[in-house]
Amino acid sequence: MGRWRDGRGELEILGREQDEGRVEPVRVPLELACSYRARTRGLLGRDAVDGAMLLSPAGSVHTFRMRMPIDVAYLDRRLRVLAVRTMPPGRLGRPWLRARHVLEAEAGAMERWGLRVGARVTVVAFEGSGGA
């Protein structure tokens, strides 16, 4: 896993069972916020997000000045989910010591995607967004 740059990509979540018992990944549009400026801005001032936003590096988030509740997933250095929380606007999230990255999405999205504690995700950065 390399360093990413601000840009777009795709998040792949493993773990959703299909009819014949095989596991099909869920693919979600992803915004990468890796610079200090992009991480600080995050989802502030938005009414919606298409897919998810990855803040990296990050170990905690807040929802002050946000217009919507969000789902937050804390990821370790291997992109394994440590915790998933839904946060209403105006809150300070608990820092997770082993967290190296944070995923943000509209409230309810992570449950729909099957993103749970212990799941692993893959980040595919599109051209110009660095390596993964």
DOBA-195304 format. One line per field, with one value per residue: residue number from 1; residue in one letter; z, y, x of N, C-alpha, C in turn. Coordinates in Angstrom, 1 decimal. Layout:
N
n = (NUM,...)
res = (a,...)
nZ = (Z,...)
nY = (Y,...)
nX = (X,...)
caZ = (Z,...)
caY = (Y,...)
caX = (X,...)
cZ = (Z,...)
cY = (Y,...)
cX = (X,...)
This chain:
132
n = (1,2,3,4,5,6,7,8,9,10,11,12,13,14,15,16,17,18,19,20,21,22,23,24,25,26,27,28,29,30,31,32,33,34,35,36,37,38,39,40,41,42,43,44,45,46,47,48,49,50,51,52,53,54,55,56,57,58,59,60,61,62,63,64,65,66,67,68,69,70,71,72,73,74,75,76,77,78,79,80,81,82,83,84,85,86,87,88,89,90,91,92,93,94,95,96,97,98,99,100,101,102,103,104,105,106,107,108,109,110,111,112,113,114,115,116,117,118,119,120,121,122,123,124,125,126,127,128,129,130,131,132)
res = (m,g,r,w,r,d,g,r,g,e,l,e,i,l,g,r,e,q,d,e,g,r,v,e,p,v,r,v,p,l,e,l,a,c,s,y,r,a,r,t,r,g,l,l,g,r,d,a,v,d,g,a,m,l,l,s,p,a,g,s,v,h,t,f,r,m,r,m,p,i,d,v,a,y,l,d,r,r,l,r,v,l,a,v,r,t,m,p,p,g,r,l,g,r,p,w,l,r,a,r,h,v,l,e,a,e,a,g,a,m,e,r,w,g,l,r,v,g,a,r,v,t,v,v,a,f,e,g,s,g,g,a)
nZ = (0.0,-1.0,-0.8,-1.0,-3.0,-3.0,-4.6,-6.8,-6.6,-6.0,-3.6,-2.4,-0.9,0.8,1.5,1.2,0.8,-1.9,-3.9,-4.4,-2.3,-2.7,-2.3,-3.2,-4.0,-2.9,-4.6,-4.3,-5.1,-4.5,-2.7,-2.2,0.5,1.3,1.7,4.1,3.9,2.4,4.1,6.3,5.3,4.4,4.6,5.1,4.9,2.9,1.5,0.7,-0.1,-2.7,-2.5,-0.7,1.5,2.0,4.6,5.0,6.4,9.3,12.6,14.0,13.9,13.5,13.6,13.5,12.2,10.2,7.8,7.8,9.2,9.6,8.6,10.1,9.6,11.2,10.2,10.3,9.7,7.8,6.4,7.7,9.3,12.3,13.9,13.5,13.3,13.7,13.3,14.5,13.4,14.8,16.7,18.5,17.5,19.0,19.4,17.8,18.8,17.2,14.7,11.3,9.1,8.1,7.1,5.6,5.2,4.0,6.5,7.3,5.0,5.2,6.5,4.6,2.6,3.9,5.5,8.2,11.5,11.5,8.8,5.7,3.5,0.1,-1.6,-4.6,-6.3,-8.7,-11.8,-11.2,-8.6,-6.9,-5.6,-4.5)
nY = (-1.2,2.1,5.6,7.8,10.4,13.4,13.0,10.9,7.6,4.1,2.2,-1.0,-3.4,-6.4,-9.3,-9.6,-11.9,-14.0,-15.6,-18.3,-18.8,-17.7,-14.9,-11.7,-8.7,-5.4,-2.4,1.0,4.4,6.6,9.3,10.7,12.1,13.3,15.3,17.8,20.1,19.0,17.0,18.5,20.0,18.0,16.6,18.9,21.4,20.1,18.6,16.1,13.0,11.2,8.0,7.3,9.0,8.9,9.7,10.2,10.4,9.6,9.6,10.2,12.0,14.9,16.3,18.9,21.8,20.3,19.3,17.0,13.8,11.3,8.2,6.6,5.0,3.5,2.7,0.4,0.2,-1.8,-1.6,-2.7,-2.8,-1.2,0.0,1.1,3.8,5.9,9.3,12.2,15.6,18.1,16.8,15.3,12.9,9.9,9.3,6.6,4.6,2.7,3.4,4.4,5.5,7.0,6.4,8.1,8.4,8.9,8.7,5.4,4.2,2.5,0.3,-0.7,-1.4,-3.5,-3.2,-3.9,-4.3,-5.7,-6.4,-6.2,-3.7,-2.5,-0.1,1.5,3.8,6.2,7.3,9.8,10.0,8.8,5.9,2.6)
nX = (0.9,0.8,1.4,-1.4,-2.8,-4.8,-7.9,-9.8,-11.3,-11.9,-13.7,-13.4,-15.3,-15.2,-17.2,-20.0,-22.5,-23.6,-26.2,-25.3,-23.5,-21.1,-18.7,-19.3,-17.6,-18.4,-18.6,-17.7,-18.0,-15.2,-13.8,-10.6,-9.0,-6.2,-4.3,-3.4,-5.1,-7.3,-8.2,-9.0,-11.1,-12.9,-16.1,-17.4,-20.0,-21.4,-24.4,-24.7,-23.0,-21.4,-21.0,-18.1,-15.8,-12.3,-10.2,-6.9,-3.7,-5.5,-7.1,-9.2,-12.4,-14.6,-17.9,-18.6,-20.2,-21.3,-23.8,-25.3,-26.0,-23.4,-21.9,-19.1,-16.1,-13.4,-10.1,-7.4,-3.8,-3.7,-6.0,-8.2,-11.3,-11.8,-13.8,-17.2,-19.3,-22.2,-22.6,-24.1,-24.6,-22.3,-20.7,-17.9,-15.7,-14.5,-11.1,-9.3,-6.8,-5.3,-6.1,-5.5,-6.6,-9.7,-13.0,-15.7,-19.2,-22.6,-25.1,-26.2,-25.3,-23.0,-23.9,-25.7,-23.8,-22.6,-20.4,-18.5,-17.1,-13.9,-14.0,-12.2,-11.0,-10.4,-8.5,-8.7,-7.0,-7.6,-6.0,-3.6,-4.2,-2.3,-0.7,-1.9)
caZ = (0.0,-1.1,-0.3,-1.9,-3.1,-3.2,-5.9,-6.8,-6.7,-5.7,-2.4,-2.6,0.4,0.7,2.5,0.9,0.3,-3.0,-3.9,-4.4,-1.2,-3.0,-1.8,-4.2,-3.4,-3.1,-5.1,-4.0,-5.5,-3.3,-2.8,-1.4,1.1,1.9,2.1,5.3,3.5,2.0,5.3,7.2,4.7,4.5,4.1,5.7,4.0,1.9,1.8,0.4,-0.6,-3.6,-2.1,0.6,1.5,2.8,5.2,5.3,7.6,10.3,13.6,14.6,13.1,14.1,12.7,13.7,11.0,9.1,7.6,7.8,10.0,8.7,9.1,10.2,9.9,11.5,9.6,10.7,8.6,6.8,5.9,8.4,10.0,13.7,14.5,12.7,14.2,13.0,14.1,14.1,13.3,16.1,17.6,18.4,17.5,19.9,18.7,17.9,18.8,16.1,13.4,10.5,8.1,8.4,6.0,5.9,4.2,4.5,7.6,6.8,3.8,5.5,6.8,3.3,2.0,4.6,6.1,9.6,12.3,11.0,7.3,5.0,2.3,-0.8,-2.2,-5.9,-6.7,-10.2,-12.3,-10.7,-7.2,-6.2,-5.6,-3.3)
caY = (0.0,3.3,6.9,8.3,11.8,13.8,12.6,9.9,6.2,3.2,1.4,-2.3,-4.0,-7.8,-9.9,-9.8,-13.3,-14.0,-16.8,-19.6,-18.8,-17.0,-13.6,-10.7,-7.4,-4.2,-1.3,2.3,5.6,7.1,10.5,10.5,13.3,12.9,16.5,18.5,20.9,18.2,16.3,19.5,20.3,16.8,16.7,20.2,22.2,19.3,18.1,14.7,12.5,10.1,7.0,7.6,9.8,8.4,10.6,9.5,9.7,10.2,8.6,10.6,13.0,15.6,16.7,20.3,22.5,19.4,19.5,15.7,12.7,10.5,6.9,6.8,3.7,3.7,1.6,0.2,0.3,-2.8,-1.3,-3.5,-2.0,-1.3,0.4,1.8,4.6,6.9,10.5,13.3,16.9,18.8,15.8,15.0,11.5,9.3,8.8,5.2,4.5,1.9,3.9,5.2,6.0,7.1,6.5,8.8,8.3,9.3,7.8,4.3,3.7,1.4,-0.9,-1.2,-2.0,-4.7,-2.8,-4.2,-4.5,-6.9,-6.4,-5.5,-2.9,-2.2,1.3,1.7,5.2,6.4,8.0,11.1,10.0,8.1,4.4,2.0)
caX = (0.0,1.6,0.8,-2.4,-3.0,-6.2,-8.5,-11.0,-11.0,-13.0,-13.5,-14.0,-15.7,-15.5,-18.0,-21.5,-22.8,-24.5,-27.1,-24.6,-22.6,-19.8,-18.7,-19.0,-17.2,-19.2,-17.7,-18.3,-17.1,-14.4,-13.0,-9.4,-8.6,-4.9,-3.5,-4.0,-6.2,-8.5,-8.7,-9.6,-12.4,-13.7,-17.5,-18.0,-20.7,-22.1,-25.7,-24.7,-21.8,-21.6,-20.1,-17.5,-14.5,-11.2,-9.3,-5.6,-3.8,-6.5,-7.4,-10.5,-13.1,-15.6,-19.0,-19.0,-20.6,-21.8,-25.3,-26.0,-25.3,-22.5,-21.3,-17.6,-15.4,-12.0,-9.4,-6.0,-2.9,-3.9,-7.3,-9.2,-12.3,-11.7,-15.1,-18.1,-20.2,-23.0,-22.4,-25.0,-23.8,-22.0,-20.1,-16.4,-15.5,-13.5,-9.9,-8.9,-5.3,-4.7,-6.7,-4.6,-7.4,-11.1,-13.9,-16.9,-20.3,-23.9,-25.6,-26.9,-24.6,-22.1,-24.8,-26.1,-22.7,-22.1,-19.1,-18.6,-15.8,-13.2,-13.9,-11.1,-11.4,-9.3,-8.6,-8.1,-6.9,-7.6,-4.8,-3.4,-4.5,-1.3,-0.8,-2.6)
cZ = (0.0,-0.5,-1.4,-2.0,-3.2,-4.5,-5.8,-7.0,-6.4,-4.5,-2.7,-1.2,0.1,1.8,2.3,0.2,-0.9,-3.0,-3.7,-3.3,-1.5,-2.5,-3.0,-3.5,-3.8,-3.5,-4.9,-4.5,-4.3,-3.7,-1.8,-0.8,1.9,2.3,3.4,4.9,3.1,3.2,6.2,6.6,4.7,3.8,4.5,4.6,2.9,2.4,1.5,-0.1,-1.5,-3.2,-0.8,0.4,2.4,3.2,5.6,5.3,8.5,11.3,14.3,13.7,14.0,13.1,13.0,12.4,9.9,9.0,7.7,8.7,9.1,9.4,9.1,10.4,10.1,11.0,10.2,9.5,7.5,6.1,6.5,9.3,11.5,14.4,13.4,13.6,13.3,13.9,13.6,14.0,14.7,17.1,17.4,18.5,18.4,19.0,18.9,17.8,17.6,14.7,12.6,9.4,8.6,7.1,6.5,4.8,4.8,5.5,6.9,5.7,4.2,5.9,5.5,2.5,2.6,5.3,7.6,10.2,11.8,9.5,6.8,3.8,1.4,-1.4,-3.5,-6.3,-8.2,-10.5,-11.7,-9.2,-6.4,-6.2,-4.4,-2.9)
cY = (1.2,4.5,7.3,9.8,12.1,13.5,11.7,8.5,5.3,2.4,0.1,-3.0,-5.5,-8.3,-10.1,-11.1,-13.2,-15.4,-18.1,-19.7,-18.1,-15.5,-12.6,-9.3,-6.3,-3.1,0.0,3.4,6.2,8.4,10.3,11.9,13.0,14.1,17.1,19.3,20.1,17.5,17.3,19.9,19.2,16.9,18.0,20.9,21.4,18.8,16.6,14.3,11.3,9.0,7.3,8.5,9.1,9.5,9.8,10.4,10.4,9.1,9.0,11.7,13.8,15.9,18.1,21.0,21.6,19.6,18.2,14.8,11.9,9.2,7.2,5.4,4.0,2.4,1.6,0.3,-0.7,-2.7,-2.3,-2.6,-2.2,-1.0,1.1,2.5,5.5,8.2,11.6,14.6,17.4,17.9,15.7,13.5,11.0,8.9,7.3,5.1,3.8,2.4,4.7,5.9,6.1,7.2,7.2,8.6,8.8,8.2,6.7,3.6,2.4,0.1,-1.5,-1.9,-3.3,-4.4,-3.0,-4.3,-5.8,-7.1,-5.7,-4.8,-2.8,-0.9,1.2,3.2,5.3,7.3,9.4,11.1,9.2,6.6,3.9,0.8)
cX = (0.9,0.8,-0.2,-2.2,-4.5,-6.7,-9.6,-10.4,-12.2,-12.7,-14.2,-14.1,-16.0,-16.4,-19.5,-21.7,-23.8,-25.3,-26.4,-23.5,-21.3,-19.9,-18.4,-18.7,-18.3,-18.3,-18.4,-17.4,-16.5,-13.7,-11.8,-9.1,-7.3,-4.0,-4.2,-5.2,-7.5,-9.1,-9.5,-11.0,-13.3,-15.1,-18.2,-18.8,-21.5,-23.4,-25.7,-23.3,-22.1,-20.6,-19.5,-16.3,-13.6,-10.3,-8.0,-4.4,-4.9,-6.8,-8.7,-11.1,-14.1,-16.7,-19.5,-19.2,-21.0,-23.3,-26.0,-25.3,-24.5,-22.2,-19.8,-17.1,-13.9,-11.2,-7.9,-5.1,-3.0,-5.3,-8.4,-10.0,-12.1,-13.0,-15.9,-19.1,-21.0,-22.9,-23.3,-24.1,-23.5,-21.3,-18.6,-16.3,-14.4,-12.3,-9.7,-7.4,-4.7,-5.2,-5.6,-5.4,-8.9,-11.9,-15.2,-17.9,-21.6,-24.4,-26.4,-26.2,-23.8,-22.8,-25.2,-25.0,-22.2,-20.7,-19.3,-17.2,-15.2,-13.1,-12.7,-11.6,-10.1,-9.6,-7.9,-8.2,-6.8,-6.4,-4.8,-3.7,-3.5,-1.6,-1.4,-1.9)
